[in-house]
Amino acid sequence: MNPAPSIVFFTTASGAGYGLLFWLGALRALGWAAGAQPSFGAAAVLLALALITAGLLSSLAHLGNPQRAWRALSQWRSSWLSREGVAAVLTYPPALLLLLALWFGWPVAAALAGLLSAAGAAATVYCTAMIYASLKTVRQWRHPLVVPGYYAMAAFSGATLLAALAAAWGLRGSVLAPAALAVLGGVAALALKAAYWRAVDAGLPGPTAESATSLGAIGRVRPLDPPHTQQNYLLREMGFRVARKHAARLRAVALSAGFAAPAALALLAMAGAPAAPLLALGALLALGGVLVERWLMFAEATHTVTLYYR
């Protein structure tokens, strides 16, 4: 599949934003002290909303008619894309209430808004993951580890951002919780992606012309004429190929520099090393690692329709 920059940025930025919003809302509801600090709490919510909004706006660039994007919300009964849009819209009100509650010091409202924001963030990430996991025509996406992987990426990148923000605000005593979450998130992301890539590489072969047309019982299937004689939308969007050796290098970069390194930096910060620079670097590396992983998620996917262009 073509790794369109708008979609790669969308899944990276919005995932990090929802992860940050989830951890801030959940930890505040559990009584995390740093969440009660007005300027820190407001800055964290604003950063989360900025990432979410930038990602959602970026996704519109992939549409043929962005001005009609609102129509996508009408098919929520059957479309995961529509459900994602509805969940994203419904997450804004509690997130804005959380922003006001943290800024003005309303503890009960902050706890309630935090729980609702966390629930909305989790629901939106799930819907985003299901857009891809529900597609039977893409073998690499129709996999049980796709949804957990989306959750792991969002939770990991969000935790690294929250830890970096807490350290930047000088909230030394409150860095431990998000830093620990960043360590756990990094380990989970690394383990899930390594298992996913192993499973995809060793999995059953993809569809063939015989299985795609259900004519295999008759004999070998081959097209008499090509579907098109020149470049077209299907070839641009679904005929992308990444070389195996390049994919292997990018996988190694994502696992080592993107997941393992931020987790190690968070561990060092928890052990007493200067937290602000270590966690800031960790957050940048985590976002870079997720960006590479998201690119590979699309670049390595193969759609059944490409069988007709061979």
C-alpha positions in Angstrom: 0.0 0.0 0.0 1.1 3.6 -0.6 2.3 5.1 2.7 0.7 8.5 2.1 2.4 11.1 4.3 -1.0 12.5 5.4 -2.2 9.1 6.8 1.2 8.3 8.3 1.2 11.6 10.1 -2.4 11.2 11.1 -1.9 7.8 12.8 1.3 9.0 14.5 0.1 12.4 15.8 -3.4 11.5 16.7 -2.3 8.3 18.4 0.2 10.2 20.5 -2.4 12.9 21.3 -5.0 10.3 22.4 -2.4 8.4 24.4 -1.4 11.6 26.2 -5.0 12.5 26.9 -5.8 9.0 28.1 -2.9 8.9 30.6 -3.5 12.5 31.8 -7.3 11.8 32.3 -6.8 8.4 33.9 -4.0 9.5 36.3 -5.8 12.7 37.3 -8.9 10.6 38.2 -6.7 8.4 40.3 -5.4 11.4 42.2 -2.0 12.0 40.4 -0.7 15.1 42.1 0.9 16.7 39.0 -2.4 16.7 37.2 -3.7 19.2 39.8 -1.0 21.7 38.9 -3.0 24.2 36.7 -0.4 25.3 34.2 0.9 21.8 33.7 -2.5 20.2 33.3 -3.7 22.8 30.9 -0.5 22.5 28.8 -0.8 18.7 28.6 -4.4 18.9 27.5 -3.6 21.6 24.9 -0.7 19.5 23.6 -2.9 16.5 23.3 -5.7 18.4 21.5 -3.1 20.0 19.2 -1.7 16.6 18.2 -5.2 15.1 17.8 -6.5 18.1 15.7 -3.4 18.2 13.5 -3.7 14.5 12.8 -7.4 14.7 12.0 -6.9 17.7 9.7 -4.0 15.9 8.0 -6.2 12.9 7.3 -8.5 15.1 5.3 -5.7 15.7 2.8 -6.1 12.0 1.7 -9.7 12.5 0.7 -10.7 13.3 -2.9 -13.2 16.0 -1.7 -12.2 17.1 1.8 -15.1 19.6 2.0 -17.4 16.6 2.1 -15.6 14.9 5.0 -18.6 15.6 7.3 -20.6 13.0 5.4 -18.4 10.2 6.6 -20.0 10.6 10.1 -23.4 9.4 8.8 -22.4 5.8 8.3 -21.5 4.9 11.9 -23.8 1.8 11.9 -21.6 0.0 9.4 -18.3 1.9 8.9 -15.3 1.9 11.3 -14.1 5.1 9.6 -17.4 6.8 10.4 -17.3 5.4 14.0 -13.8 6.8 14.3 -15.0 10.3 13.3 -17.9 10.2 15.7 -15.7 9.0 18.6 -13.2 11.7 17.8 -15.9 14.4 17.8 -17.4 13.1 21.1 -14.0 13.2 22.8 -13.6 16.9 22.4 -16.3 18.1 24.9 -14.9 16.1 27.9 -11.3 17.1 26.9 -12.2 20.8 26.9 -14.0 20.3 30.2 -10.9 18.7 31.6 -8.9 21.7 30.4 -11.2 24.1 32.2 -11.4 22.0 35.4 -7.6 21.7 35.6 -7.1 25.4 35.0 -9.7 26.6 37.5 -9.1 23.9 40.1 -12.3 21.9 40.0 -11.2 18.5 41.4 -14.5 16.6 41.0 -15.1 17.9 37.5 -11.5 17.2 36.6 -11.8 13.6 37.8 -15.1 13.0 35.9 -13.8 14.8 32.7 -10.6 12.8 33.0 -12.4 9.5 33.0 -14.6 10.5 30.1 -11.7 11.8 28.1 -9.7 8.6 28.7 -12.7 6.5 27.6 -13.1 8.7 24.4 -9.5 8.4 23.6 -9.5 4.6 24.0 -12.6 4.3 21.9 -11.2 6.5 19.1 -7.9 4.6 18.9 -9.9 1.3 18.8 -12.0 2.5 15.9 -8.9 3.7 14.0 -7.3 0.3 14.5 -10.4 -1.5 13.3 -10.5 0.5 10.1 -7.5 -1.6 9.1 -8.0 -4.8 11.0 -11.5 -5.3 9.4 -10.1 -5.4 5.9 -10.0 -9.0 4.6 -8.3 -7.9 1.4 -5.0 -6.9 3.2 -3.4 -10.0 4.8 -1.0 -8.0 7.0 -3.8 -5.9 8.5 -6.3 -8.7 9.1 -4.3 -9.9 12.1 -5.1 -10.2 15.8 -2.1 -8.1 16.9 -3.1 -5.0 14.8 -5.5 -3.6 17.4 -3.2 -4.3 20.4 -0.4 -2.7 18.4 -2.4 0.5 17.9 -3.1 0.7 21.6 0.5 0.0 22.4 1.8 2.8 20.1 -0.7 5.3 21.5 0.0 4.4 25.1 3.7 4.4 24.7 4.0 7.7 22.8 1.5 9.4 25.1 3.3 8.2 28.2 6.7 9.5 26.9 5.1 12.9 26.2 3.5 13.1 29.6 6.8 12.2 31.4 8.7 14.7 29.3 6.2 17.5 30.2 6.3 16.6 33.9 10.1 16.8 33.9 10.0 20.1 31.9 7.7 21.6 34.5 10.1 20.6 37.2 7.7 18.2 38.9 10.4 15.8 39.9 8.2 13.9 42.4 5.5 13.3 39.8 7.8 12.1 37.0 7.9 8.5 38.3 4.4 7.4 37.3 4.5 8.5 33.6 8.2 7.4 33.3 7.2 4.0 34.6 4.4 3.9 32.1 6.8 4.9 29.3 9.1 2.0 30.3 6.2 -0.5 30.3 4.8 1.0 27.1 8.2 0.7 25.3 8.6 -2.9 26.3 5.0 -3.7 25.3 5.4 -1.9 21.9 8.7 -3.6 21.2 7.3 -7.1 22.1 4.1 -6.6 20.2 5.7 -5.3 17.0 8.4 -8.0 17.0 5.8 -10.7 17.5 3.6 -9.1 14.8 6.4 -9.0 12.2 7.5 -12.5 13.0 3.9 -13.7 12.6 3.3 -11.8 9.3 6.6 -13.1 7.8 5.9 -16.7 8.8 2.2 -16.6 8.1 0.2 -18.2 5.4 0.9 -16.9 1.9 -1.3 -14.2 0.6 -4.2 -14.7 -1.8 -3.7 -15.9 -5.3 -5.6 -15.3 -8.5 -7.3 -18.7 -8.0 -8.4 -18.0 -4.4 -9.4 -14.4 -5.2 -11.7 -15.4 -8.1 -12.8 -18.7 -6.5 -11.9 -20.4 -9.9 -9.0 -22.5 -8.6 -11.0 -25.7 -8.9 -11.1 -25.3 -12.6 -7.4 -24.7 -13.0 -4.7 -22.0 -13.2 -6.2 -18.5 -13.5 -4.5 -15.8 -15.6 -5.9 -12.5 -17.0 -6.4 -12.4 -20.8 -5.8 -8.6 -20.9 -4.5 -6.1 -18.3 -7.2 -4.2 -16.5 -5.5 -0.9 -17.5 -2.8 0.1 -19.9 -1.4 3.1 -17.9 -0.9 4.3 -14.4 -4.1 4.6 -12.4 -5.4 5.2 -8.9 -5.3 1.5 -7.8 -1.7 1.1 -8.9 -0.7 4.4 -7.2 -2.4 3.5 -3.9 -2.2 -0.2 -3.7 0.8 -1.2 -5.9 3.5 0.2 -3.7 6.4 -2.2 -2.8 9.2 -1.8 -0.3 12.4 -3.8 -0.7 12.8 -6.6 1.9 16.2 -5.3 3.0 15.0 -1.8 3.5 12.0 -3.0 5.5 14.4 -5.0 7.7 16.6 -2.0 8.4 13.6 0.2 9.2 12.2 -2.5 11.5 15.5 -2.6 13.4 15.5 1.2 13.7 11.9 1.3 15.1 12.6 -1.5 17.6 15.9 -0.2 18.9 15.9 3.6 18.5 12.1 4.0 18.6 11.1 1.7 21.4 14.0 0.3 23.4 16.0 3.6 23.6 13.1 5.7 25.0 12.4 3.0 27.6 16.0 2.9 28.6 16.1 6.7 28.9 13.0 6.7 31.1 14.7 4.1 33.3 17.7 6.3 33.7 15.4 9.2 34.7 13.7 7.1 37.3 17.1 6.1 38.7 18.0 9.7 39.4 19.7 11.0 36.2 18.7 14.4 34.9 15.1 13.8 33.9 14.2 16.8 31.7 16.8 16.2 28.8 16.5 12.4 29.0 12.8 12.3 28.8 12.6 15.0 26.1 15.0 13.0 24.0 13.0 9.8 24.8 9.7 11.5 23.6 11.3 12.6 20.3 12.8 9.1 19.7 9.4 7.5 20.6 7.5 9.7 18.1 10.2 8.9 15.5 9.9 5.2 16.2 6.1 5.2 15.9 6.4 7.3 12.7 8.7 4.6 11.1 6.4 1.8 12.4 3.3 3.5 10.9 5.1 4.0 7.5 6.0 0.3 7.5 2.4 -0.6 8.4 1.3 0.8 5.1 4.4 0.1 2.9 4.5 -3.6 3.7 0.7 -4.2 3.2 -0.3 -5.9 0.0 -3.9 -5.6 -1.3 -5.6 -8.5 -3.2 -6.4 -6.1 -6.1 -2.8 -6.1 -7.2 -3.1 -9.7 -8.3 -4.9 -8.4 -11.4 -1.9 -6.2 -12.4 0.7 -8.9 -12.5 
